[in-house]
Amino acid sequence: MIQLTAITRIFHMGEQEIRALDHIDMMIASGEYVSIMGTSGSGKSTLLNVIGLLDRPDSGRYQLDGRDVTDLTETEQARVRREKIGFIFQSFHLVPRLTAAENIELPLILAGIPPAERKMRIEKALHAFDLSKRAQHRPAELSGGQRQRVAIARATILRPTALLADEPTGNLDHRTGAEVVALLEELHHAGTTLIVVTHDRELGLRAQRRITMRDGLIVADEQ
């Protein structure tokens, strides 16, 4: 479960103060499928970064699965991210010099998973995401859809409880984007909490719960 209480995040541009998040209160239950929508600058990506422990609020409290994670050290935050949260980004964030299989393997190495188990998990993931024939290809040799599938496989290889997707179809054509959305929704149906940030209303409306942001505020929260 994700619980945010009075979360505020302020950025400064010269003398100008920008409240990217303004006293946000929000609870997301385990297993929910939530979209966060809004125009550019509404605060939706900042909110996702706070939920994903990639950014710290200036004030407020954040509880994840009953644990207050607001003031964890960077090392402790990294451990929680590794154990509980998977990330998918619009620009994929794959390591160019590594193959598809090696990109998927990275979180397993960082988590200290033994080589034999890593090999088993990677082979299973490659098969599940229809990447077996592309295992030894580097990102530049893959299509956009294949790169996003590698990114999703990497994000889920440690079996996180929550999957955070920031504009996951933004760099994909409509057909490929639909395939990626179907893949994410399969993961949700298997029990993963899915939080999708998007400016695409069609994608946002697919979620069971739809949060709309404007100027750092939640202006709508609909089922």
Secondary structure as the mmCIF struct_conf table of DSSP 4:
data_model
#
loop_
_struct_conf.conf_type_id
_struct_conf.id
_struct_conf.beg_label_comp_id
_struct_conf.beg_label_asym_id
_struct_conf.beg_label_seq_id
_struct_conf.end_label_comp_id
_struct_conf.end_label_asym_id
_struct_conf.end_label_seq_id
STRN STRN1 ILE A 2 MET A 13
TURN_TY1_P TURN_TY1_P1 GLY A 14 GLU A 15
STRN STRN2 GLN A 16 ILE A 28
TURN_TY1_P TURN_TY1_P2 SER A 30 GLY A 31
STRN STRN3 TYR A 33 MET A 37
TURN_TY1_P TURN_TY1_P3 SER A 40 GLY A 41
BEND BEND1 SER A 42 GLY A 43
HELX_RH_AL_P HELX_RH_AL_P1 LYS A 44 ILE A 51
TURN_TY1_P TURN_TY1_P4 GLY A 52 LEU A 53
BEND BEND2 LEU A 54 ASP A 55
BEND BEND3 ASP A 58 ASP A 58
STRN STRN4 SER A 59 LEU A 64
TURN_TY1_P TURN_TY1_P5 ASP A 65 GLY A 66
STRN STRN5 ARG A 67 ASP A 68
TURN_TY1_P TURN_TY1_P6 THR A 70 ASP A 71
HELX_RH_AL_P HELX_RH_AL_P2 GLU A 74 LYS A 84
STRN STRN6 ILE A 85 PHE A 89
TURN_TY1_P TURN_TY1_P7 GLN A 90 SER A 91
TURN_TY1_P TURN_TY1_P8 PRO A 96 ARG A 97
BEND BEND4 LEU A 98 LEU A 98
HELX_RH_AL_P HELX_RH_AL_P3 ALA A 100 LEU A 110
TURN_TY1_P TURN_TY1_P9 ALA A 111 GLY A 112
HELX_RH_AL_P HELX_RH_AL_P4 PRO A 115 ALA A 128
TURN_TY1_P TURN_TY1_P10 PHE A 129 ASP A 130
HELX_RH_3T_P HELX_RH_3T_P1 SER A 132 ARG A 134
TURN_TY1_P TURN_TY1_P11 ALA A 135 GLN A 136
HELX_RH_3T_P HELX_RH_3T_P2 PRO A 139 GLU A 141
BEND BEND5 LEU A 142 LEU A 142
HELX_RH_AL_P HELX_RH_AL_P5 GLY A 144 THR A 156
TURN_TY1_P TURN_TY1_P12 ILE A 157 LEU A 158
BEND BEND6 THR A 161 THR A 161
STRN STRN7 ALA A 162 ASP A 166
BEND BEND7 GLU A 167 GLU A 167
TURN_TY1_P TURN_TY1_P13 PRO A 168 ASN A 171
BEND BEND8 LEU A 172 LEU A 172
HELX_RH_AL_P HELX_RH_AL_P6 HIS A 174 HIS A 189
TURN_TY1_P TURN_TY1_P14 ALA A 190 GLY A 191
STRN STRN8 THR A 193 THR A 198
BEND BEND9 HIS A 199 HIS A 199
HELX_RH_AL_P HELX_RH_AL_P7 ARG A 201 GLY A 204
TURN_TY1_P TURN_TY1_P15 LEU A 205 ARG A 206
BEND BEND10 ALA A 207 GLN A 208
STRN STRN9 ARG A 209 ARG A 214
TURN_TY1_P TURN_TY1_P16 ASP A 215 GLY A 216
STRN STRN10 LEU A 217 GLU A 222
#
